[in-house]
Amino acid sequence: MSEVRELPEALAEPVARVRAGWMSLLFFANIALWLGVYAPIQVLLPKQAEILDAANKEAVFSLVTGVGAVVALIANPVVGLLSDRTCHARGRRHPWTAAGAAVAAAGLLVLAFAPNVAVMVLGWCLVQAGLNGMLAMLVSAIADRVPVPQRAQVGGLVGIAQMLGTVLGAVVVVVMLDLAGLPLGYAVCAAIVLAGAAAFVLRTPDARLPVAYRPSARTRDVLRNLWISPRQHPDFAWAWGCHFMIGLGNAFGTLYLLFFLKDAVHYEDPDTGLLIMMGLYGAALIVGALIAGHFSDKSGRRKPYVLVASAVMAVAALLLVVWQNWTAALAASPLLGVGFGAYMAVALAMLTQVLPAAQDRAKDLGVINIANSLPQVVAPMLTAPILAYLGGYPSLFAASALSTVIAAVLVTRVKTVR
């Protein structure tokens, strides 16, 4: 009989529970990453678009975020695929995490001094390429290091980190704008991204992939490997679709909040209003993520939590369909937060459980992360005509509610995860 080779650490399914120190460093790295994404999207890019072309600020903002999201679509699976083939002494993931943070920081500094829309687009493309490469690595770390019974807990922390990155980013850049304008806001974001990546790379292990286990690097095999057949892996396809629809609903509901407060609610201080909404959203997200993560890991069930979370997010969006006022905004914010927190806690656990092969974890998770980035392409393309021709903000929030309902339907088709 031929001897069965034991898989190397880089490819083996993790069984040892990760400790608090590792989770803390992953948490900080994710805060830094999402601050680098959402501080520009929510505050800096809209203000810069208004400065460069006040008459067409929505179109400029949609152009910049849309082109950047296309770059993100490419960067996520490509960096994941390259890391799956990396046999560096520092491991498969860490070199790409560091490189992604450096590229993103460079892009943020380009944005800080962008004199026109073309340079603004270039800067945001660099940011999206770098941060999505970093995202592919941080998500892969969960599949590489965290055992299945602990993944909803870690997923909940990642969801909280995403929220804190969003909220802290808004706070930091609003303060920086008051002190010294756009350049300082972008520079502080760059410094935080670098700090978060450096702490994780320097203080956590990353198993080296033996050269003998490196997947084929032939161009034909690499390109073929990027495709994951829905026929052969239906649960992966249904879970991807669910994740995409949640992302699309969230993009419809959040990308234009600053303009919504200014142009529909007519709130006297939109920047402060956005901070208040983000504070309520964030507090509720923490509650939703911690509760859902704990009980999902305890029960081993994922889908019921996705269904409840989708329903709660749909209700939050419907409130803003019926009422476009400050009271409705205050009510919708915590509902959206608790729903998204519960979803994020169980989503990463569910998604890592439907991956086709350990050998391609980062690439497959990169494909899943397209579901995070693609809505940023689709939403701006659809939002402009919705706002202009299809009923304005009520129709936009109705689209957000419909997207989350569709996500709930899709998750029911996943068979291998309870």
Beta strands, then each sheet from edge to edge (+ up, - down):
end
